[in-house]
Amino acid sequence: VQLQASGGGLAQAGGSLRLSCVASGIIFSSVDMGWYRQAPGKQRELVAFITRAGIGTYKASLEGRFVISRDNAKSMVYLQMNSLKPEDTGVYYCNSRTRDFLDYWGQGTLVTVSS
């Protein structure tokens, strides 16, 4: 299983970024997908999660700024991040979880939000 995340970079506060993750080596439609982030000096945390059925859930404090989506035909998951804040800075990781609760991780993409 390989997960390749992309789309990170430098953004100003209030700006937007769209992260993408392409999966290979799995039956994409059969796995749940998630985005996690790890800020400097902090533990990795769940940002957004989307089920096989396409139902998304989010970290409560995001206040509706992020949207997770998936395209099963392309084996891709996206994270649209709007109204970015400096506290959104971190390395964002793509995650897949199988029906047996096996987790796979991508290499991460760095998001830096300047104030």
Solvent accessible surface area in square Angstrom, and as a share of the most:
residue,aa,sasa,rsa
1,V,75,0.43
2,Q,133,0.59
3,L,11,0.05
4,Q,103,0.46
5,A,3,0.03
6,S,59,0.38
7,G,37,0.36
8,G,29,0.28
9,G,30,0.29
10,L,132,0.66
11,A,11,0.09
12,Q,139,0.62
13,A,49,0.38
14,G,57,0.55
15,G,24,0.23
16,S,61,0.39
17,L,34,0.17
18,R,129,0.47
19,L,0,0.00
20,S,19,0.12
21,C,0,0.00
22,V,64,0.37
23,A,8,0.06
24,S,57,0.37
25,G,70,0.67
26,I,39,0.20
27,I,131,0.66
28,F,7,0.03
29,S,59,0.38
30,S,28,0.18
31,V,4,0.02
32,D,20,0.10
33,M,0,0.00
34,G,0,0.00
35,W,0,0.00
36,Y,32,0.12
37,R,17,0.06
38,Q,64,0.28
39,A,21,0.17
40,P,109,0.68
41,G,91,0.88
42,K,139,0.59
43,Q,162,0.72
44,R,91,0.33
45,E,59,0.26
46,L,70,0.35
47,V,0,0.00
48,A,0,0.00
49,F,36,0.15
50,I,7,0.04
51,T,38,0.22
52,R,83,0.30
53,A,87,0.68
54,G,39,0.38
55,I,111,0.56
56,G,31,0.29
57,T,72,0.42
58,Y,91,0.35
59,K,63,0.26
60,A,101,0.78
61,S,70,0.45
62,L,3,0.01
63,E,132,0.59
64,G,72,0.70
65,R,28,0.10
66,F,4,0.02
67,V,78,0.45
68,I,9,0.05
69,S,45,0.29
70,R,38,0.14
71,D,44,0.23
72,N,65,0.33
73,A,102,0.79
74,K,129,0.54
75,S,29,0.19
76,M,41,0.18
77,V,0,0.00
78,Y,26,0.10
79,L,0,0.00
80,Q,58,0.26
81,M,0,0.00
82,N,53,0.27
83,S,58,0.37
84,L,2,0.01
85,K,68,0.29
86,P,57,0.36
87,E,113,0.51
88,D,0,0.00
89,T,31,0.18
90,G,1,0.01
91,V,44,0.25
92,Y,0,0.00
93,Y,34,0.13
94,C,0,0.00
95,N,0,0.00
96,S,0,0.00
97,R,72,0.26
98,T,29,0.17
99,R,156,0.57
100,D,112,0.58
101,F,156,0.65
102,L,101,0.50
103,D,57,0.29
104,Y,73,0.28
105,W,103,0.36
106,G,10,0.10
107,Q,99,0.44
108,G,12,0.11
109,T,16,0.09
110,L,104,0.52
111,V,0,0.00
112,T,49,0.29
113,V,8,0.04
114,S,42,0.27
115,S,129,0.83
